[in-house]
């Protein structure tokens, strides 16, 4: 099939990785894809640092201008996007449009309807709700109505979690329009191979059990609290280290807590790491941590942990329970209970047979449950085919 992929993002950080992986997956399945975007992801962030904040000109503008001006700029993209899409449709003649949702962006639906094409909309977050909670939304009622209209008028909307689906249903989007497809992973890039010894040696963690976290770390991840308690750990946890692969506003608090607890040599924060080195860093973990998550997200790091054969200690919330299975590939702890997190990690590190068994199961989960970018792309094509046949 011929697929026109439209997005209005900077193609950076996790969003850029998602775009790049889906583009690649479509092509690996034999489809021809053309990207229409302000910032193309063709050369993708797969070579740049994954765990860093979004930057670039548009991001700088969004921070500098008043929210009302930024919202008007978002709306003003529609005639630009519509013309770009119309030109691409005439020259490329796609079988369907695939669009990554952005707030106020209705031009994909307009262009698809004009051409009589299905549009598959990928929704990764309830952006009106997010921006309103962050105090960045001026036209609150209009934004909610726009989000409902866009999601309701796509041929089908892909959402990344069941909690995300519930939010849209409560907004008024028909349930039959929504399909839940969690994020995925490239099992070749994250192959589960490699010992991680080089990374352990680089950070002085050789011969220690390693608890690992990947991402842009914030205070609500609770890693400063975890580091603060490490001085009192005993038994299997007595020599355990914490490796934070990334950076973020919580880094100073983590490092200060480690110093105060007398465990600075056991707590390492790497700073941003190139995407190409991510698998090597995860290979250095014995146990991976997902201490908190946005309640409707589908964290890509979790799929990368699993693909690398790392059992996950995760907070108990619905979107993570949708991905992980207690006792098979994960142990859950009560959200915000950092002592409970340490207890779950200790249960794994103190039982080598269980750790090995859950490590094997983690990798197997990826294939048993089809947490693969290629599978996600195939499901999107199937949705488009059904929509085309029904039109």
Buried (B, 14 or more C-beta within 10 A) or exposed (E): BEBBBBBBBBBBBBBBBBBBBBBBBBEEBEBEBBBBBBBBBEEBBBEBBBBBEBEEEBBEEBEEEEBEEBBBBBBEBBEEBBEBBBEBBEEBEBBBBBBBBBBBBBBBBBBBEEBEBBBBBBBBBBBBBBBBEEEEBBBEEBBBBBBBBBBBBBBBBBBBBBBBBBBBBEBEBEEEBBBBBBBBBBBEBBBBEBEBEEBBEBBEBBEBBBBBBBBBBBBEBBBBBBBBBBEEBEEBBEBBBBBBBBBBEBBEBBBBBBEEBEBBEBBBBBEBBBBEBBBBBBBBBBBBBBBBBBBBBBBBBBBBBBBBBBBBBBBBBEBBBBBBBEEBBBBBBEBEBBEBBBBBBBBBBEEEEBBEBBBBBBBBBBEEBBBBBBBBBBBBBEBBBEBBEEE
